[in-house]
Amino acid sequence: MLRIATFNLKDFFDPRAPEEEHIVGTKRAHVAERLSLAGADVVALQEVASDQLIEGLVGRELASLGYQPPLFGPRDKRGIGCALLSRLPVIESKVFASYQLPFPRFVDSDPEPFPNRIPLRRGVVQLTVDAGPLGHVDVITVHFKSKLGAPMRNEAGEPFIDGSAVGRGEAALRSLISRSAEALHLRRLLDGLIATPGRKVCALGDFNDTVASLPLQIVLGVGAAPEAAFSSCLELVPQDRRFSVLHRGERELIDQILVSAGLSPHLRAANIDNAALRDHGPHEPDAPLAPDSDHALASADFE
């Protein structure tokens, strides 16, 4: 059996002040417990802000699981990024970063829209692992832009907030454009992988949107040929448990495990470890570190 998991750790920073020493220790224990219980062969992590914390977990608390050294991706301005852990033999590893993501034009002679305005905030990380009888499996992880509105900025990069209805609508649209550009970038990478017929590919992570959203529809390849379409493993989870975050009392599934047509027939089970998930309240950019994550770990099993 092959088990693949994804877990957004929420601000997994080293202590930034002496008073954070205890909370980081508590959080480290929380992460170690969740990963130990999952026992996944390959784990995708998001909001990693410290190589040392992850390497310490791998070398100590998670040593019995036999993970190899982590593969880290580039981080955003806030200092968080993605990582992959594997205890299976790694055939190949890649990290994708881009200063600018392209966005579709309406007419082929149009200039590039939004030039130098849509960066790939958090690099995409990919491992190809030897999964024994399953053969080689490509695992690729992402962390898309949040649904928080993206404010207008001046030339110095400083935001200025327009709280009017139009201003809030424009901020939400900028955010959607960023996630959609990230989705197109990921989809291009996936198309390159599945150009080999039957290739087994898993794209997972924090997509910050639901399967019904435009960004996820792009990644899933809705409307494409069956062999090009991806599907969500977490559809196997009963509806009443199919959520990975609690925001203001609302349950949402924004963490996903998506698989190619070559891997989906091998799917046997899926789980979302959300029994102890709690609502962390509205997003506060300067909030203190939390002892736990506001996301649930999700996993899928293949045979």
N, C-alpha and C positions, 0 to 999 in steps of 0.2 A: 504494500500500500504506500502511496505517496500522499503526504499531507502538506498543503501550502496554506499559509496564514498571512493576514495583514493586520497591523496594529498601529494606529496613530497614538503616540505616547504623550502628546500635549506638552510642549515646552520642556523637553528633556535637556535642561541646562545644567552645567556645573553650578555650584553655589556662587552667587554673585555678591554675597555679603555673609558675614558670620551667622546671622540669624536664619539664613537659608540652609545651613548645614543639615539640620535635623529633617527639614521637609524634603530635601533631596535624598537623604537616606531612606525616608519612608517611601518616597516615590520609586526609588531603585528597587526596594523590596516588593512593591506592588507590581512593577514591570516584570521582575524575575518570577514572581508567583504566576502571573498570567501566562507568560511564555513557557514556564515549566509545565503547567497544566495542559497547555495546547500541545506540546511535544511535536511541533511541526518540523518537517524536514527542511523546508525553505520558508523564511519569514521575511516579509516586507515591512519596513518600519518607516514611519513618517514623523516629522517634527523632532528629528534628531539634531541636537545642538552641541553635542560633545562626543567626539570620537572616543575619548578616554572612558566615559561612562559606559558606552556600549562594549568597548573592548574589555573593560573590567567585568561586566556581566558575563561575557562569553568565557573569560578566563577563570571566573570564580563561581558565581551562583548558577550559571548555566553550563558549567564544565562537563557535567555528566551527559549532556545532550550532544556533545562532540561537534559544535559548530566551528567552522573554519573562520579565519580572520574576516571581519565584515568588509563589504564593499560600500563605500560612501559616495554620495553624489554631491554636487555643488549646492551651496546654501543660498537662501535669499538674503535680503538686507536685514531681516530680523535675526538671522543666524540659524535658521532651521532648514533641514534638508531630508532627503530620503536615504535609506540604506537597505541592503539585503544581507541576510544570513543564510548559510547553507551547511548542512552536515552531509550532503551528497557530493560526490566528485564534481568539480566545476570544470566544464569543458572550455568555456569562454566567458569573459566578462566585458561589459561595455558601460560607459557613462556618456550620456548625451547632454550637452549644454548649448544654449543658443542665446546670443544677445538680443536677437530680434526674431519673432515669429511672423510669418506672412499671414495675410488675411485676404479672402476672396475679393476679386474685382467684379464689377458688373459688365464691363466691356473690356476685351483683351487689350485695347490700346490705352486704357485708363492707367494713370500712375499708381504705384503701390499705395494702398490706403494705410494710414497709421504708421508711416515709416519710423523706425527706431522707437516705437511707442509700446510694443507688446513683447516684453522679454519672457523667456522661459525662467520663471522665478526660481523654481527648484528643479535641479537636474533630474533627468530620467535615468534610472539604474536598471541594468539588465544582466542576468546570469543565464547561461545555458548549463543545465545540470544533467548528469547521467542518472536517470531514475530506474536503472535496472531493467526489468522486463518491459517497462513502459517506453524505454528508449530515452532519447534526449528530449528535454522539456525546456522551453524558453520561458523565463519568468521575468517580467518587466514591471517596475513599480513607479507610480506617479503620485503627486500631491498637487491637485489643481487649485487655482485661485478660489478663495472663499466667496460666498454670496454677499459678503459685506460690500456696500457700495464703494466704488473706486472714485475718490474725489477728483475734481479738476485740480491741476497743479500749474504753478507758474514756471518760468524758465529755469529757476533755481531748484525746482523739484519740490517746492513747499506747497502743501495742500491748502486750498481755501474752500470752505464748506458753504454750499448753497442748500439751505434747509427747506426751500420751497418744494412744491409738488413736482415741478419740472426739474429742479436741481436734483432731487432724490431719484427721479426717474432716469435722468442722465447718468447718475452714479451707478445705478443698478445695471443700466445697459453697458456701461464701460466694463463692469465686472463680468457680465455675460459674454462680452466680446473676448475678454481675456481667457475665460474658461473654454470658449469655443475654439479659439486659436490653439490652445493647448491640446484640445481634443483632436483637432486636425493634425497637429504635429504627431501625437501618439498614433493616430490612425495610419499616417504615412509609414511610421516605423513598423506597425503591425502588418501592413500590406507587404512591406519588404520581407518580413519573416514568412508569411503564409504564401508567398510566391512559390515556395517549395510545397507541392501538394502533400496534404496530410500532416503538415508540421504541427507539433503540439505546443501551443502558446498559451500563457496565462498572463493577463494584464490585471494588476490589482493595486489597491491603495485607497487613498482618500480623494474621491472625485468631487467632493463638495457639492454634489447634486444627485438627483434620483434618476432611475432608469428611464423615466418618462421625459426627462429634460433634453434639450437640444444637444448639449455636450455629450451626454451618454449615448444618445441616439447615433451621433456621429461615430463614436468609438465602437458601438455594437455593429455598425454597418447596416442599419435598418434599411430595407429595400434592396440591398445588394444580393448577389447570388448566394445560395445557401452555403457554399463552400467558403465564402468570404465573411460570413456573419459570425459574430461572437455572441455568447449567451452568458447570463448571470447564474453562477452556481448557487447564489443565496436565495434563488427562487424556491429551492428545496426546503428552506426553513419555513415552518408554519407562519401564517400571516400575523398572528398575534405576537410572535417573537421576532418578526422581520424588521428590526431596527438596530442601528449602531450608534445613534446619538439621541440625546434628550435635550431639546432647546426650548426653554419657556414652556415646558409641559408637553411639547409636541415631539412625537417619535418620528424619526426619519432614518432611512437607509441611504447613507451617502458614502459609505465604505463598500467597495465592491470587489468581487473576484470574478473576472470575466475570462472566458476560455474560447479558444478557436474550435472550429468544426472538427479538427483532428484530435482534440483533447476531450471534448464534451462527452463522447460515448463512454469514456472511462470514469466519469463522475459517479460516485457512489453515495456521498453524504456531504452535508454542509452544516455549519453551526455558527451561531453568533453568541459570544460569551457576555451577555448583557444583563444577567440576573442582578448584579450589584451596581449597574450603571446609575449614576446620579446626575441630576440637572445642575450644571455649574453656573447657570444664570447667564445674563447678557454678556457679550464679549466686552472686556475691558482691556485696552492695549497695555496698560501699566499695572495690571492685576498681579498680586504676588503669585509665586509658584504654587500649584496645587499638589496635594500628595497622591493624586490618582489622575487618570485620564478621563476626558469627557467623551471618549470613543470606546466602543467595545471591540475586542479582538474578534475577527471573523476567520473561519477556516473552511477548507474543502478537502475531501478525501477522494483519491483516484485509485483505480485498480486496473 
